[in-house]
Structure formats: structure tokens, C-alpha cells
């Protein structure tokens, strides 16, 4: 035997021995975890145990930002949640076994309903920890030095009923990406078949594609166009997502390195406020509603090779698309379904968390809700048609990541149960959480606090716990029926295009969209009112139970109050979104004078300028703007005459 062969055998032996030790350690850890989690304690003992656990976790959280501490907090949170869940189930079983405490069929229904809602929350919590346990933070890969080695790319911009003013800048932005002109082919896919779009494409030097019908909506539009294209890669942008010049250079390197990479996604970055940010005046203060997915979840998916295609700001390999028959058309979330089918065939996906395009958020809450209804229905349709738990070709982590993404949209029922749970006792005088109030608090509090602390640490600035409650509450009444119907029949429902680039002519309260929140708000306020005589007279022997339900009710009222406030649509008269840009500018007046100033914001439709000196002029006058170049040597002149109001 050679020395090399000897060391290979020793290495193999060590490898087997190391794997065996890891397995033994893992089994021992599971046994200890289970033993401690099911250890019976009296409620005072559990209160002390829970308090010590919380103090220890808070101390650990403050000591360091290291990922080892984060993993420790995840384990502690899972332990407290599992312990609370085990206690809840055992108490529920005892409740049904003891005829003295059993309150009848209605009580049994309320108790089981809440247990099932909590069980769903526990499963989603654990899956979320798994999904985001190690965000990959993938970096771009450099392209070959010789541009002749760069591949051809077809750039597709599907559109249906969006205005040309929205599509124009996306098309021009795509046309100006840094890529050899003879290897980049930009097309507008116009399912609206509009003459002005065809004229614009001709004038701008863009490709223009139409078809005779609108079958399968966006997916059908793309698939039809692909039949006449031959480039090995396809970049897709929604018609309101304007790409940066560096988009292809930031993404294409990975395809050249990894021949099994089918899709690379970049974030959807929004430069306009969504309805939550705009209607509550919180733009750039609270995270955008989609920030959690693009800031944390997709990076976590990337670690498990389970990144999703999100329909825009992505590049796909044509051979992988052809192998699965093109963009999936069976569901209304054709993007995620397409990436799932690619991975079922053994292809990989990737995510680079560097915004390379900027788009418009929905202007009105009703449009935002409609968009999320489509997403929720589509993900449940995928669950029914290609359930990732049983789909062939997927690895176990991929199954869990996709399954969590789909089951997440089933939160409507649990969320509505939590919003009405305290009313079961306060208004109806029925039981839904059997057990002594102090014991419930001792077991539940460590779970609630630690899960919030841990998630806040993982999610950071991408999602605040309070706003997570608001986002899900707003959508819950509206995604309830679509998701349930999709579970029954995945073929129900149709693709709806989300309107972008509109205006809100006046401030008004959208009573229709706020109706579910108002109803729940009234019931929770009624629960608070009824709690007064219940505490003073009816249930004087159970003050703790009343107080706990009152606290729960107050929390629900705060959440519902914010949800109701979001339905107050604020006036928005500008069709183009102003971006905060501070840059020097010279204003040339009609008499030839140059006035120095600087911009405070700017858009394609106007700008706000702060002058360095007072200006005597009419309220409305034509001017020219002169922008100094960064070099300071020459001036770039905005030669288009514009009208704007001058405020000294």
C-alpha cells in the first residue's frame, strides 16, 4: 500500500468516526432537549424557570452581535416555544378528560380552534428559523476581461395596461445597461397591442413583440416571445422596474462560473412609498413591507439552494427554461412555480442582495391588497399542484423552504382567531385557554418574549415585530377566501395586473377596504367595556383571567387601529415620484441671468430648487436648468424648457 493510500484510508476512517460522533452528539442533544422541555413543574417553579431563561437571553443578546449568540437565542426560543406548546397540549387533553372542567361542545370548539392556530404559529416560527439560520450574502463574480467572451442576453419587459410614461424609463434604462450592444437585445412585450408603444419602440431602437391573445397572462406573454428568441440567457423586468447600468455585469458572472445555475434573482427595490408608508407618513422610517423577504429570507433561501424567482429583476438560463417547458402557466404566481420546477430538475438558483433595479410600489391600499391576494392564491395553488414536500428531485432543505413560503400565506385563519380570541371569554363567557391564568402566563411569556427578541435580532432593520402584526392583519380578511378556495380547487382565480403610476386626487377614507378592521375594532372595544362589570361583579373570583384577556384585547385594538388608519388614502397628485437629490444647479431666466441654487428633490416631471439668493419673478415662468458636471470643467445643460413655480 502506498503512503497516499494509507492516509486516504485513515482520512476515511476519521471521517466516518467524526460523522458517528456528530450523530451521537445530536441524538444526545435531542434527548436532553426533549427531557427538559417536557419536565413537569408547578406554575411558581415554571415562573422562576421562565424568568431566569428570559434574563439569561437578554444578557446574551446584549453581550455581542456575533452569530453564535444568535444561534443560541434561536435554540432558547425553540426550547421555550416547544415547552409552552407541550404544556398547552397536555392541559387541553386533561381538560377534555375531566368532566368537571369540560364546558360542552362549544367550549371544545373554541379550545381546539385556538390550539390549532397556535400550532400553526409554532410550525411557521420553527420553519422561519430554519430558513434564515445562515443568510448566504452571495457576492458578484467578475466577468472575463474580454467582452467578446460575454454571452448574448435577451431582455424582456412584459406590459399589459400600464401607461407609456411608466414603461418608457424601464425600457430606456434596459437599453443603457453596460453590455455589448450587439449582444443585448431589449424587447417590449406588449399584451395591450398599443400603437403608441410600437411607435416608441421603433424610435428608441427597441424590439417590439405582440401576440393575438392574452392567454396565460404574463407567463404566456413571455413564453410566446421566447419562441422567436435564441439568446442563451433571459433577463426579465416588470415594466415599472428601471434597471441600473450595472445589472448584467453584477449578475452574469455566476452563470459563467456555475453551469448548473438556472436563475439568479436580485431584490425588488421600491423608490416610492407603499400604502403603509405613505398613508401613515412613515416613508423611510419603517421598513417597506417587502423588505423582510428581500433583505433576509431570500439570503436564507440561497444558503439552502432554494432562492425563488420573483418575476422581475432576474436572469434565467434558456436551457433550464426550455427543459421545464418555459415559464409555468398553471398558477398565478408563475415566477415561484418556475423556479420550483427548475430545482425539481436538478438546477440551482441564486440570489444577490444588491439592488440593481428600482420600481414603483402600489399607490393605494386596495391595489396592494389585490396584489397580495394574487400572491397568496398562487402559492397555495403551487402547494396543491406541485407540493414541495412530495415533489421529486428536491433536497430536504429545499422542500422546507418552499413549504414554508407556501404555508406562510395560510396565516389568515390563525390571525383572525387571535384577533377574536379574548372576546370568547369577555363577551361570550366561554373558555378557549383552559388552565390557571398564572400558569398560562408563566409558560406563554418566555415563548412570546424570546420569539420576538430572536426574530428582531435576525430580521434587524428589515422588519419590526409590531409592523409584522399590522401587515398580516391588514391582509388576513382578504386572503382568507382566496387561499381556502385554492386549497379546494387550485384552478380557481385569474391573474390580475397590479396598477402602478396612478394618482390619488383627494384624501379620503376607504370605508370598503377598512370594513373588516372596523368590525373587529368594535367587537374588541365592546369586550373592553364588558370587562368592567366582569372584573367588578361577575368574575370577581378570577381577576387574573379578566386582566389577561383585557391586555390581549388592548393589543388587538392597537393593531386594528393602525390597520384602520392605513385605509385613509392620502392625496397624491404627482404621477412621477420625486427622489431626494441634492445637487448644485444654475437656473437661466428668460432675461439671461443665471441664479445659483441646489435641488432638494427631482423626478422626470419636475424638481424642487432652493436658491441661494432672492429671485423676483412671476409665479409661473419658463426657465432652463444648467447642471455642472462632476469634473467642474464644463456644464451640462438641460435644454428642455420647463415651467415651475418659484418660492423664494
C-alpha positions in Angstrom: 0.0 0.0 0.0 1.3 3.5 -0.9 1.6 6.3 1.6 -1.1 8.2 -0.2 -3.5 5.2 0.0 -2.7 4.8 3.7 -3.5 8.4 4.5 -6.7 8.2 2.4 -7.8 5.2 4.5 -7.0 7.0 7.7 -8.8 10.1 6.5 -11.9 8.0 5.5 -11.8 6.3 8.9 -11.6 9.7 10.7 -14.4 11.0 8.5 -16.7 8.0 9.4 -15.7 8.4 13.1 -16.4 12.1 13.1 -19.8 11.6 11.5 -20.6 8.9 14.1 -19.6 11.3 17.0 -21.7 14.1 15.5 -24.7 11.7 15.2 -24.3 10.6 18.8 -24.0 14.2 20.0 -27.1 15.2 18.0 -29.1 12.3 19.4 -28.0 13.1 23.0 -28.9 16.8 22.5 -32.3 15.9 21.2 -32.9 13.6 24.2 -31.8 16.3 26.7 -33.8 18.9 24.9 -37.0 16.8 25.0 -36.4 15.8 28.6 -36.1 19.4 29.8 -38.9 20.6 27.6 -41.5 18.1 29.0 -40.2 18.3 32.6 -43.3 18.9 34.8 -43.2 21.9 37.0 -45.7 23.8 39.2 -46.6 27.2 37.9 -44.3 29.0 40.5 -41.4 26.8 39.5 -42.1 27.5 35.8 -42.4 31.2 36.5 -38.9 31.2 38.1 -37.5 29.0 35.3 -39.0 31.2 32.6 -37.8 34.4 34.3 -34.2 33.0 34.6 -34.4 32.0 30.9 -35.5 35.5 29.9 -32.8 37.2 32.0 -30.1 34.9 30.5 -31.3 35.5 26.9 -31.4 39.3 27.5 -27.9 39.2 28.9 -26.7 37.2 26.0 -28.4 39.5 23.4 -26.6 42.5 24.9 -23.1 40.9 25.1 -22.4 40.5 21.4 -23.7 40.8 17.9 -21.9 37.5 17.0 -23.8 34.9 15.0 -23.0 32.3 17.7 -25.2 34.3 20.2 -27.9 34.5 17.5 -27.9 30.7 17.1 -28.0 30.3 20.9 -31.1 32.6 21.1 -32.7 30.6 18.3 -32.2 27.4 20.4 -33.5 29.0 23.5 -36.5 30.4 21.7 -37.3 27.0 20.2 -37.0 25.4 23.7 -39.4 27.9 25.3 -41.9 27.5 22.4 -41.7 23.7 22.5 -42.2 23.7 26.3 -45.2 26.0 26.1 -46.7 24.0 23.2 -46.2 20.7 25.0 -47.8 22.2 28.1 -50.8 23.6 26.1 -51.5 20.3 24.5 -51.3 18.3 27.8 -53.5 20.8 29.5 -56.0 20.6 26.7 -56.0 16.8 26.9 -56.6 17.0 30.7 -59.4 19.5 30.1 -61.2 17.0 27.8 -60.6 14.1 30.2 -62.0 15.9 33.3 -65.8 16.1 33.1 -65.8 18.7 35.9 -64.0 21.2 33.8 -65.4 20.3 30.4 -67.7 23.2 29.3 -69.5 21.4 26.5 -69.2 21.2 22.7 -68.9 25.0 22.1 -66.1 25.3 24.6 -64.4 22.3 23.0 -64.6 24.0 19.6 -63.1 27.3 20.9 -60.3 25.4 22.7 -59.3 23.3 19.8 -59.5 26.2 17.4 -57.0 28.2 19.4 -54.7 25.2 19.9 -54.6 24.6 16.1 -54.0 28.3 15.5 -51.1 28.3 17.9 -49.7 25.1 16.5 -49.6 26.7 13.1 -47.7 29.7 14.5 -45.2 27.3 16.2 -44.5 25.4 13.0 -44.1 28.6 11.0 -41.8 30.0 13.7 -39.5 26.9 13.6 -39.5 26.8 9.7 -38.6 30.5 9.7 -35.7 29.9 12.0 -34.5 27.1 9.7 -35.0 29.1 6.6 -32.9 32.1 7.8 -30.4 30.3 10.0 -27.5 31.3 7.8 -28.0 34.1 5.2 -25.6 33.4 2.4 -24.8 37.1 1.4 -23.6 36.0 -2.1 -21.1 38.4 -3.8 -21.0 39.0 -7.5 -18.5 37.1 -9.7 -16.3 39.0 -12.1 -16.8 38.6 -15.9 -14.0 37.6 -18.3 -11.7 40.6 -19.2 -12.5 40.2 -22.8 -16.1 41.3 -23.6 -16.0 39.0 -26.7 -16.5 36.1 -24.2 -19.6 37.6 -22.7 -22.9 35.9 -23.8 -25.9 37.2 -25.7 -28.8 38.2 -23.4 -32.5 38.8 -24.3 -34.0 41.5 -22.0 -37.8 41.2 -21.8 -40.2 43.9 -20.5 -43.7 42.5 -20.4 -46.6 45.0 -20.2 -50.3 44.9 -20.5 -52.2 48.0 -19.4 -49.5 50.2 -17.8 -49.1 53.7 -19.2 -46.2 54.5 -21.6 -44.8 57.0 -19.1 -44.1 54.1 -16.7 -42.7 51.7 -19.3 -40.6 54.3 -21.1 -38.0 54.7 -18.4 -37.7 50.9 -17.8 -37.1 50.3 -21.5 -34.5 53.2 -21.8 -32.8 52.0 -18.6 -32.5 48.5 -20.0 -31.2 49.8 -23.3 -28.4 51.6 -21.5 -27.1 48.7 -19.4 -23.4 48.2 -19.6 -23.2 45.3 -22.0 -22.0 45.0 -25.6 -24.8 46.5 -27.8 -24.6 43.6 -30.3 -25.1 41.1 -27.5 -28.0 42.7 -25.7 -31.5 42.5 -27.2 -34.2 44.5 -25.4 -37.9 43.8 -26.2 -41.1 45.3 -25.1 -43.8 42.6 -24.9 -47.0 44.5 -25.3 -50.1 42.4 -24.4 -52.1 45.6 -24.8 -51.2 45.8 -28.5 -51.0 49.7 -28.4 -49.8 51.8 -31.3 -48.0 54.4 -29.2 -45.9 51.6 -27.6 -45.0 50.3 -31.1 -44.0 53.8 -32.2 -41.9 54.4 -29.0 -40.1 51.1 -29.5 -39.3 52.0 -33.1 -38.0 55.4 -32.2 -35.9 54.1 -29.3 -34.5 51.2 -31.3 -36.2 48.5 -29.2 -37.7 45.2 -30.1 -41.5 45.0 -30.0 -43.5 41.8 -29.6 -47.3 41.3 -29.5 -49.5 38.2 -29.8 -53.0 37.6 -30.9 -54.5 36.8 -27.5 -53.7 37.2 -23.8 -53.7 33.5 -22.8 -51.9 32.8 -19.5 -51.3 36.5 -18.9 -47.7 37.4 -18.1 -46.4 33.9 -18.3 -48.0 33.3 -21.7 -46.7 36.7 -23.0 -43.1 35.7 -22.1 -43.4 32.2 -23.4 -44.8 33.4 -26.8 -41.9 35.9 -27.1 -39.3 33.3 -26.3 -40.3 31.2 -29.3 -38.7 33.8 -31.6 -35.6 34.4 -29.5 -32.3 32.4 -29.3 -30.0 34.1 -26.7 -28.8 31.6 -24.0 -29.9 34.0 -21.2 -33.1 35.9 -20.5 -33.3 38.9 -18.2 -36.9 39.9 -17.2 -38.1 43.2 -15.7 -41.5 44.3 -14.7 -42.4 47.4 -16.7 -42.0 49.7 -13.7 -38.6 48.3 -12.6 -35.9 50.5 -14.0 -32.5 48.6 -14.1 -29.2 50.1 -13.2 -26.4 50.2 -15.8 -24.5 47.5 -13.9 -27.3 44.9 -13.7 -25.9 42.4 -16.2 -22.3 42.9 -15.0 -23.4 42.2 -11.4 -25.3 39.0 -12.3 -23.9 37.3 -15.3 -20.6 36.2 -13.8 -22.3 33.5 -11.7 -23.8 31.9 -14.8 -20.4 31.6 -16.4 -18.9 30.1 -13.3 -21.8 27.6 -12.5 -23.1 25.8 -15.5 -26.0 24.3 -13.4 -27.2 27.7 -12.3 -30.7 28.3 -13.8 -31.8 31.6 -12.2 -30.3 34.5 -10.4 -32.6 36.9 -8.6 -31.8 40.4 -7.3 -34.0 42.4 -4.9 -37.1 44.3 -5.8 -36.3 47.8 -4.5 -39.1 50.4 -4.4 -38.3 54.1 -4.6 -41.9 55.2 -3.9 -43.7 54.6 -0.6 -46.2 51.7 -0.3 -49.6 52.4 1.2 -48.4 51.8 4.8 -45.5 54.2 4.5 -47.5 56.9 2.6 -50.8 56.9 4.4 -49.1 56.8 7.9 -46.4 59.3 6.9 -43.7 56.7 7.7 -41.7 56.6 4.4 -38.0 55.8 5.1 -38.9 55.4 8.8 -40.4 51.9 8.9 -39.2 49.1 6.6 -41.1 48.5 3.4 -43.5 45.5 3.6 -41.3 43.5 1.2 -38.1 44.3 2.9 -38.1 41.2 5.1 -38.3 38.8 2.1 -35.6 40.5 0.0 -33.4 41.5 3.0 -33.3 38.3 4.9 -35.5 35.4 3.6 -34.0 35.2 0.1 -30.5 35.2 1.5 -31.5 32.4 3.8 -33.1 30.5 0.9 -29.8 31.0 -1.1 -27.9 29.1 1.6 -30.2 26.1 1.0 -30.2 26.5 -2.8 -33.9 27.5 -2.7 -33.9 31.1 -3.9 -37.2 32.0 -5.6 -37.7 33.6 -9.0 -39.8 36.8 -8.2 -40.9 37.7 -11.7 -38.6 40.7 -12.2 -35.0 41.8 -11.8 -33.7 38.3 -12.6 -31.8 36.4 -15.2 -32.7 32.9 -16.3 -30.7 30.3 -18.3 -32.6 29.5 -21.5 -31.7 25.8 -21.5 -33.2 25.4 -18.0 -36.3 27.3 -19.1 -36.7 25.1 -22.2 -36.3 21.9 -20.1 -39.3 22.7 -18.0 -41.4 24.0 -20.9 -41.0 27.7 -20.3 -42.5 29.9 -17.6 -45.1 28.0 -15.6 -48.6 28.8 -16.6 -50.7 26.6 -14.2 -50.7 29.1 -11.3 -51.0 32.9 -10.9 -47.5 33.0 -9.2 -45.8 31.8 -12.3 -42.4 33.1 -11.0 -42.0 30.9 -7.8 -43.6 28.0 -9.7 -41.0 28.3 -12.4 -38.0 28.2 -10.0 -39.5 25.3 -8.1 -39.8 23.3 -11.4 -36.2 24.2 -12.3 -35.0 22.8 -9.0 -37.1 19.7 -9.3 -35.0 19.1 -12.5 -31.7 19.5 -10.5 -30.9 23.1 -11.5 -29.6 25.6 -8.9 -30.8 29.1 -8.2 -29.0 32.1 -6.6 -29.7 35.5 -5.0 -27.5 38.6 -4.9 -28.7 41.0 -2.2 -27.6 44.2 -4.0 -30.5 46.2 -5.5 -29.9 46.5 -9.3 -33.3 48.0 -10.3 -35.9 50.3 -8.7 -39.6 50.1 -9.1 -42.9 51.6 -8.1 -44.8 50.4 -5.0 -48.6 50.2 -5.2 -50.2 53.6 -4.6 -53.5 52.5 -2.9 -54.2 50.0 -0.1 -56.8 48.3 -2.3 -54.3 47.7 -5.1 -51.7 46.4 -2.5 -54.3 44.0 -1.1 -55.2 42.8 -4.6 -51.6 42.1 -5.4 -51.1 40.1 -2.2 -54.3 38.2 -2.8 -52.8 37.0 -6.1 -49.6 36.0 -4.4 -51.4 34.1 -1.6 -53.7 32.3 -4.0 -50.8 31.4 -6.3 -48.6 30.0 -3.6 -51.5 27.8 -2.4 -52.1 26.7 -6.0 -48.5 25.6 -6.2 -48.9 23.7 -2.9 -51.8 21.8 -4.5 -50.2 21.2 -7.9 -46.5 20.6 -7.1 -46.4 20.1 -3.3 -42.7 20.6 -2.4 -42.9 18.0 0.3 -43.5 15.3 -2.2 -42.2 16.8 -5.5 -39.4 14.6 -7.0 -35.8 15.9 -7.3 -35.7 18.3 -4.3 -33.4 18.1 -1.3 -34.9 18.2 2.2 -33.9 21.8 2.9 -35.4 22.9 -0.4 -38.7 21.2 0.5 -38.9 23.0 3.8 -38.0 26.4 2.3 -40.7 26.2 -0.4 -43.2 24.6 2.0 -42.7 27.5 4.5 -43.2 30.1 1.7 -46.5 28.5 0.7 -47.8 27.8 4.2 -47.0 31.3 5.3 -49.9 32.6 3.3 -52.3 30.5 5.3 -51.9 32.8 8.3 -55.3 34.4 7.7 -57.3 31.9 9.8 -54.9 31.9 12.8 -54.5 35.7 12.7 -58.3 36.2 12.8 -58.6 33.7 15.6 -56.0 35.6 17.6 -57.8 38.9 17.0 -61.1 37.5 18.3 -59.8 35.1 21.0 -60.2 37.3 24.1 -63.8 38.0 23.1 -64.7 34.3 23.6 -64.3 34.9 27.3 -65.1 38.6 27.7 -68.3 38.6 25.6 -69.4 35.0 25.3 -68.2 33.8 28.7 -66.7 30.6 27.1 -63.3 29.0 27.6 -60.6 28.9 24.9 -57.5 28.6 27.0 -58.0 26.0 29.8 -55.8 26.4 32.9 -55.0 28.7 35.7 -54.1 32.2 34.5 -50.8 32.4 36.3 -49.7 29.1 34.8 -50.7 30.3 31.3 -48.6 33.4 31.9 -45.6 31.5 33.2 -45.5 29.2 30.2 -46.5 31.6 27.5 -44.4 34.7 28.4 -41.0 33.2 27.8 -42.2 31.9 24.4 -43.7 35.3 23.4 -40.8 37.4 24.5 -38.0 35.2 23.3 -39.6 34.6 19.8 -39.9 38.4 19.4 -36.4 39.1 20.7 -34.8 36.4 18.4 -36.8 37.5 15.4 -35.9 41.1 15.9 -32.2 40.1 16.1 -32.4 38.0 12.9 -34.5 40.5 11.0 -32.8 43.6 12.2 -33.9 46.7 10.3 -35.8 44.7 7.7 -39.0 44.1 9.7 -40.2 45.3 13.1 -42.3 42.9 15.2 -45.1 45.5 15.6 -45.4 46.2 11.9 -45.4 42.5 11.1 -48.6 42.3 13.1 -50.1 45.2 11.2 -49.1 43.9 7.7 -50.6 40.4 8.3 -53.7 41.8 10.0 -54.5 44.1 7.0 -54.3 41.2 4.6 -55.9 38.5 6.7 -59.6 39.2 5.9 -58.9 39.4 2.2 -56.6 36.4 1.6 -58.8 34.1 3.7 -61.3 33.1 1.0 -58.9 33.0 -2.0 -56.5 30.7 -0.1 -59.3 28.4 1.1 -60.7 28.2 -2.4 -57.3 27.5 -3.9 -56.9 24.6 -1.4 -60.2 23.2 -2.6 -59.7 23.8 -6.3 -56.3 25.2 -7.5 -57.7 26.2 -10.9 -60.0 28.9 -9.4 -59.0 32.5 -9.8 -57.4 34.6 -12.5 -54.2 36.7 -13.0 -54.7 40.4 -12.1 -52.3 43.1 -13.1 -51.3 45.5 -10.3 -51.8 49.1 -11.2 -48.8 51.4 -11.0 -48.1 55.0 -11.6 -51.5 56.4 -10.7 -52.7 59.3 -8.7 -55.0 59.9 -5.7 -56.9 63.1 -6.4 -58.1 63.7 -2.9 -57.6 62.5 0.7 -60.3 60.1 1.6 -61.1 57.2 4.0 -61.6 53.9 2.1 -64.5 52.6 4.1 -64.9 49.5 2.0 -61.3 48.3 2.5 -61.4 49.2 6.2 -64.7 47.5 6.9 -63.3 44.2 8.4 -61.0 46.2 10.7 -63.8 48.4 11.9 -66.0 45.4 12.7 -63.2 43.7 14.7 -62.4 47.0 16.3 -65.9 47.5 17.5 -66.1 44.0 18.9 -62.8 44.4 20.8 -63.9 47.7 22.2 -67.1 46.0 23.3 -65.0 43.3 25.0 -63.2 46.0 27.0 -66.4 47.6 28.1 -67.9 44.3 29.2 -64.7 43.5 31.1 -65.5 46.3 33.6 -68.6 44.6 35.2 -66.9 41.2 34.7 -64.0 42.3 36.8 -66.0 44.1 39.4 -69.0 41.8 39.8 -69.4 38.8 37.5 -66.0 37.2 37.8 -64.6 38.8 41.0 -63.0 35.4 41.9 -61.0 35.4 38.6 -59.4 38.8 38.3 -56.2 37.5 36.7 -58.2 35.9 33.9 -60.1 39.1 33.2 -56.9 41.2 33.2 -55.0 38.9 30.9 -57.9 39.0 28.3 -58.1 42.8 28.7 -54.4 43.1 27.9 -54.9 40.9 24.9 -57.9 43.0 23.8 -55.9 46.2 24.1 -53.1 44.8 22.0 -55.7 43.9 19.3 -57.2 47.3 19.4 -53.9 49.0 18.8 -53.2 46.8 15.8 -56.6 47.2 14.4 -56.5 50.9 15.0 -53.3 51.2 12.9 -54.8 49.0 10.2 -57.8 51.3 10.1 -55.6 54.3 9.8 -53.8 52.8 6.8 -57.2 52.9 4.9 -57.1 56.7 5.0 -55.7 57.3 1.5 -53.6 60.4 1.3 -53.7 62.7 -1.7 -51.1 62.1 -4.3 -51.3 64.4 -7.4 -47.9 63.7 -8.9 -47.7 61.0 -11.5 -43.9 60.8 -11.2 -42.2 60.1 -7.8 -39.8 62.7 -6.5 -36.4 61.3 -5.3 -34.4 63.3 -2.7 -31.4 64.5 -4.7 -29.2 67.4 -3.5 -27.0 68.7 -6.4 -25.9 72.2 -7.5 -27.8 73.8 -10.4 -27.9 77.1 -12.2 -31.2 78.4 -13.3 -31.2 80.5 -16.5 -34.0 83.0 -16.5 -35.7 84.4 -19.7 -33.6 87.7 -19.4 -30.4 85.6 -19.5 -29.5 85.9 -15.8 -28.0 82.8 -14.0 -29.2 82.1 -10.5 -27.3 79.6 -8.3 -29.2 77.1 -6.3 -29.4 73.4 -5.4 -32.1 70.8 -5.9 -33.8 69.1 -2.9 -35.7 66.5 -5.0 -36.2 65.6 -8.6 -38.2 63.4 -10.9 -38.8 63.1 -14.6 -41.7 65.5 -14.2 -40.2 68.2 -12.1 -37.8 69.3 -9.4 -37.7 71.5 -6.2 -34.9 74.0 -6.1 -33.6 76.0 -3.2 -32.0 79.3 -4.3 -29.0 81.0 -2.7 -30.5 84.4 -3.3 -33.9 86.0 -3.6 -35.5 86.0 -7.1 -38.0 88.4 -8.4 -40.1 86.6 -11.0 -43.6 85.7 -11.9 -45.4 82.7 -10.2 -45.1 80.7 -13.4 -42.3 81.2 -15.9 -40.2 79.3 -18.5 -36.5 78.6 -17.5 -33.6 76.4 -18.4 -31.7 74.4 -15.9 -27.9 74.1 -16.1 -26.2 71.3 -14.1 -22.4 71.4 -13.5 -20.7 68.2 -14.4 -18.8 66.4 -11.5 -15.5 67.4 -13.1 -16.5 71.1 -12.8 -14.8 71.9 -16.1 -17.9 72.0 -18.4 -21.6 72.5 -17.9 -24.3 70.0 -18.8 -27.4 72.0 -19.9 -30.9 70.6 -19.6 -32.1 72.1 -22.9 -35.8 71.4 -22.4 -37.7 74.5 -21.4 -39.9 73.8 -18.4 -42.3 75.6 -16.2 -42.1 75.7 -12.4 -43.3 77.7 -9.5 -40.6 79.8 -7.8 -40.8 80.0 -4.0 -38.3 82.4 -2.5 
